[in-house]
């Protein structure tokens, strides 16, 4: 991992985008990294576009602002590709990760102004299969960990099982589904050619 990784998340209210960014911050912190994880809200309503951010570093983080030139962008809802400047400031040596079922050519056309790596994952299929409902945040969390290589898959899986046991102590039945979603995502994320 390079010294500082900055990630910008784009999603809609109610999709768990903020939660995913905070879970990523917790997981990175548990591996000894310095972290920041914070949301930015527009109109606070279900379905409204939201943005969340992560900074992850091997050294103390002294900057406290939004992220304008991210290394990675995570798009939790592909409808935002048409209405939000998703690739603004995105470094070409980083990557964009999109939750989508769009064909590769259509996705590349929507992102034609970006010349870095593009990855996609079908978070709907994964979450519905693993959890029985559409919760895209868990698959997208696994996807950014895999693409950014912030930590190894094994370290991530171990941290998430501990995190879910704590978070879902009163609903242990959801732990297995979330872990299944993470494992599926780690293997199903793929690079758009």
Beta strands, then each sheet from edge to edge (+ up, - down):
strand 1: 4-12
strand 2: 34-41
strand 3: 49-57
strand 4: 72-75
strand 5: 95-99
strand 6: 117-121
strand 7: 190-191
sheet 1: 2+ 3- 1+ 4+ 5+ 6+ 7-
end
